[in-house]
Amino acid sequence: MHARSHNPIPQQTMELFVILFLYLTAVANAEGSPIIYNVMAYGAKGDGNTDDTNAFLNAWKAACADTRNPYVVVSSKGGKNYMLSKIIFEGPCRSKLRFLISGGLVAPNRVWTNQIDTWIVFKNVPGLEVLGSGLIDGKGSIWWDCLSKHRCNNAPYIMEFMGCHYLRVMNLRLKDSPGKHLVVYKSDYVILSGVIITSPENSPNTDGILISDSQHGIITHSNIGVGDDCIAIGPRSYDINVSYITCGPGHGISIGSLGKNGVEDNVERIHISNSYIFNTLTGVRIKTWQGNNLKLGGAGHAKFITYENINFTSVKAGVIVIDQYYCPYQNCPNKTGNVAISGVSYYGLQGSSASDVAIRLACSSSIPCHDITMSQVSFTPQQSKIPLQSYCINAQGTESGLVSPHTQCLKHKLNI
């Protein structure tokens, strides 16, 4: 069953939702009406040209100092679009804080940094809620052109949450990031829901969501089409559940890359389910760097990973991929693998492959992948006359039920 496409919530509907949300909160709040800090009251113009950064910071500072669980409101009244320079909303705050974005946010339409950076940062704000359907526009095209002409080495991200435990992000819309769109870093107990992210298929390194160094995360009911990974699960991430995602175009849903330069990277307990991936480079992928000359052998692990009930259409370079020889550059030397992969299960995956190699398990000779399980996994060729095959080296495990194409290095287990 395909995951449903998640269309943006109409602006008027979102405004009504926000009003109802505030009303219900007020009813439940013994202190009476919710406390609102509207950026317009702090001098924001919302004309798309005036730099409203100071107005936003002043509204945030006042709300952050309030002990009554206040709201920062970015109003859409009159079709407002707020131009912001690089901005950091920093905590901790004196009470739980909500950030309601109804109006649009636009980045400066120029190259504004030469460093690895992020346009909008929420830092050390436990219990933060960010919601709203106002469009957040990263103005990425000027950066993509700069990168293609080798005038820029780095492109900033749109939004990053750093040290924001018990974070809730709902119904945000992001588009055209110079680099990655939404990053969650060192933030535990996170829920991202109803997020819509779009950028052109050929936009470089525009990952949709990256979660790294975080535990107990949920990413659900979201629609992502970008130029790189729809969702990337990075190092030191544990207990991450991804479900009901529509992904395409892009590079699919990835774990990694892990173990660059021989560092120790661990990822555990990842569950990806009930999603639809279409017109992507790969489908579901685990990618680890090879070792280096200074540090051979194991340096971390990726284990207890489950893929369940996922449909695919027209995946170009492998629907299921484990790549322990990951190298995005040309002419990488062949070195000993350095991240152990085990306990990976694939259940109920089906769809079409545009490549004749639908399943690609490329594991290390020194640290083979083990305990790989496939059950009820079936792919058909995008072009009916091209038979599908699998590529499998240094992988150990079992397949049961229908597995097509057959994966040669996995033992067949009879259903009893």
N, C-alpha and C positions, 0 to 999 in steps of 0.2 A: 504493500500500500504506500503510495507516494505521500510524502509530507505535504501539507497544504502550503501554497504560496501565501506569504503574509504581506498584504498590501498596507501602505501607510494609512494611519488613522486620519480621517479628514480633520482639518484644522478646527472647524466649528465643533465637531464632536469632541475633540481633545479639550477645547476650552470648557465645554460643558462638564467633561469628566473632571477637570481640575477644580471647577466650582463645586461640583458634587463632592469631590474628595475633601476639599477644605470644609464644606458644610458638615459632612459626616464626622470629620475630625473634631470640629467645633462642638458638635452635639456630645461627642464622647469625652470632651475635655471639660473637666469640672471648672476650669478657670474661665470658660466662656470662649469667645471668638479666637481663632488662631492669630498668631502674631505674624504679620507679613512685612517683609522688607522688599519693596518694589524698586528695581534698579532705576526706574524713571524718576522716583522721588530723590535719587542721589545724583541726578543730572544727566543720565543717559539719554541720548538723542534718538538712537535707533534709526538713523537715516542711511545706514550702510556706508557712510563716508567718514563721519566723525569718529575719532577714537574714543570709545566708551570704556576703556580699561579702568580708569580711575573710579568711575561711577560704580562699576561692578565690584571693585575691591573695597570701596567704602561701604557698600551695602553688605558685602560679606563680613567685613570687620564688625559692623554693628550687630548682625545676626549671630555671629560666632560668639559674641560676648553676652548674648541673651540667654537666660536660664529657662526660658519658657517653650522650648522646642519650636523655634520659629521656622519660617519659610522665606527663602530668597526667591522672588518671582521675576522672571524675564517675560514681560507681557508681549503679546502679539497684536495688541490693539492698534488698529490703523496700519497693519501690515509691516510691523517693525522688523528691521534687520540691524543687528548691532555689530559693528566692526570692533574687533579686539586685537590688541597686540599680544605678545606672549604674556600669559597671566598664570599666577599660582594662587590657588585658594588653599590656605594652610590652616591646620588645626594644631592641637586639639581644641575643640569648642566647648563651651560651658554646658551645652545640652545637645540633644539630638537635632540634627539640622536637615531640612529638605530643600532641594534646589529644583524649582519648577521652570522648565524651559518651554515656553509656547512660541515666543518670537524666534527669528532666525539669528544665527551667529555666523559671521563671515570673517575669515582670516585676511590679513593684508595681502593685496594682490601684487606681491613683490617677493623677491628672495630676501629674507630677513635674518638669516643666520648661516654660518658656515660650519656649525658644530652639530653633533647629534643632540637633538633637542625635542621638546614637545610644546605645542601651542597652548593647550589648556591643561593644567595640572591640578588635581586634588590630592593634597599631601597630609597624611596623619589626621584623618577625620573619621574616627570610628562611628559606626551607626549612620553614615551618610546615606540619604536617598536622593537620587537624581532621576527625574522623570519628565516627560513632555515630548511632543512631536515636532517641536521647532527644528528646522533643518540646520545642521551644523556643517558649513561648507569650508573645506580646507584650502580651496583655490589651488589645487595641486598641479594644474597643467603647466604653469610657469616653471615649476620645479622639475617636472618630467622632461621638459624641453632643455632645461639647464643641465640635467644629468646626462641626457643623450648627447649633448655637445661637450661633455666633460668639463664644464665650467663649475659644477658643484660635485662635491664628494659625498655629501650627506643630505638627507631630506627629513624634515621634522615629522613627528606624529601629530595627529589631531588632538587626542585626549589620553591622559594617563591617570590612573588611580594608584597611588603609592601609599602603602601603610594604612589603607582604609578597610579595617576589619568590619565585618557585618555590613557590607556594602550592598545596596539595592539600586540597580539601574534598570529602568523600564521605559520602553517605547521610544528610545532616542533614535534619531535619524542622522546619519553621518554620510558625507559624500566627498569624493575627490580629495583624499588626503595626499599630501606630498609623499609621505611614507606610510607607515602603519596607521590604522584608523583608531582603534581603541585598545589600550594596553592596561592590564591589571598586574601589578607587581607588589610582591610582599603583602598581600591582602588576603586574609582568611575569612571563610564563611561569606562568600560572595554569590549573589544571584544577578544574572543578566538575563532579561526577558523582553521579548517584543522588539529587539533591536533590528534596525534596517540599515544596511551599509552597502553603498554602491560606488564603484569607480570603474573606468574602462578596463576591458580585458587586457590591454597592452600597457597599462600603467605599472611602472616597475616597483616591486617590493611593497605593494600596497595591501599588506595583510589586513583582513577584517578585524579579527580579535586575536590578541596574543595574551595568554595568561602564563605567568612565570613566577617561581618562588612563592607559590600560594597553595593553600590547602582548603578542602571542603568548598568547592566551587560548583555552581550550576549555571549552564548556558543553555537556554531553551527558547523555543518558539520564535526563532529569528530568521531573517532572510538576508543573505550575504552574497554579493556578486562583485568580485574585485580582480586585481591583476596578480595576486599571489595567493597564499593560503587563506581560505575562508576563515578557518580557525586554526591557530597554532598553539599547541600546549608545550611550553618550554621547560627548561631544567628546574629541578627541585619543586615539582608540582605533584600533589598527592590528593587522591579522592576528588577527581574532577568528573562531573557528569554532564554530557552534552546530548541533547535530545531535541527532536522536532526542529531540525535545521534544514532550510532550503539553501543549497550552496551551488552557485554557478552564475557566471563563469568564475574561474580562479584555478587554484592548484589543489583543491580538495581540502580535507581535514587532516592535519598533520600533527604528529608528535615529534618534537625536535626542531632544529637539529640539536644533537646531544654530543658532548665530549670533544668539542673543538679544542685544539692544541693540547690534547691529552688531559684536560681537566676532568675531575670526577663529577658526573651529573647523574642524578637519580630521578626517576619518574615511576610512580606506582598508583595502582587502583584508578585506572581511567576507564570510563564506560561511555561509549558513543552509540546512540540508538535512534531508531524511528525517524530517519532523515532521508532526504532526497538530494543527490549530488548529480549535476548534469553539466555537460560541456566544459569539463575541467581537464587539467593536465593529468593529474592522478586522482584517485578516489580517496582511499584511506591509506595513510603512509606513516611509517616510522623511519626516521632518518638519523643516522649516527655517523660522526666523522671517524675516520681511521685513526689509529694511534700515531705517535710521532717517534722520532729516533731516540728521544730521551726517556720516554715512558711507554713501555710495551705492556701488553696484557690488559687485564680488566681495570677500568676506571669508571665505576658506577654501573647502573643497570636501568633497564626499563622492563617492568614486569607487572603482571596482573592487569592486563589490558583486554577489554572486551568490546567487540563490534557486533551489533545486533540489529536485525530488521532495518537494513539500509538498502534503498533502491538507487540505481545508477543509470544514466543515459549518456552515451557518447563520451566515454572517458578515453583520453588520447594516449596515455603512456603508462598504463597499468592501473587496474581497478584496485587491487590489493598489492601494496608494495611494502616490503621491508628492505631497506637499503643501508647496509653497514659500510658501504663504500662511498658515502655521500661526499660530493665535491661539486660546488657550483661554479668552479673555475675550470680552466682547461689544463690538461697535463699534470694532474695531481699524481704524486708518486704512490705506488702501491705499498701500503704499510700494514702492520698488524692491527687488527680491530681492537677497540678499547672500551666498548660499552656492551655489557651482556644483555641479551634480550631473551625473555622467557615468559611463559604463562600468557600467551596471546591467543585469544579465541575469536573465531569468526562464525556467527550463527545467522542464518536467514538473510544472506546477502545475494542480490540478484540484479540483473540489468544488462546493459550492452556496453561493449568495448569497441572503440575505434581502432585499437591496436590489436595485432594478432597475439600479443603476449598480454593476457588479461591478469595473470597472477605472477608477481615477480618477488621471489624471496632470495635476496642476495646477502647471505650471511658470511661471517668471518670464518676462515679455516682454523684460526687459533682459539676463537671463542664462538662456537656455533650457536645458533638460535635453538632453543629447546622448549618442549612442551607447547608446541604450536598446534592448535586444534581448529579444524574446519568441519562444519556440518551444515548441510542444506545451503551450499554456496553454488550458484549457477549463473554463468554469464553467456551471452550470445553475441555473435559478431555484429557490428554495426552494418557491415556489408556481408550479406548472407553467403557469398561464395568464398569468404576467407575463414578457414578453420582456426579456432582459437587454441592456444597452447599456454603452458606455464613454464616459468624458468625458476629453478630451485636448486641452490647449492648450500651445503652446510647448515641445513635446517632439519630438525628432528621433531616428530610429533605424529599426530594421527588425523585421518579424515574419515568421516562417517556419513551415511546417507548419500545423497546426490552431491557430488563435488565435480563441477565442470567449468573449465578443463581440469582433468585429473592432475594432482600435484605430486610429481614423481617421488620426491624424497620424504614424503609423509606416508606412514603405514596406513593401510586401509583397515578400518575397524568395522567388523560386522555388527549390525544392529540386532540385538537379541531381545 
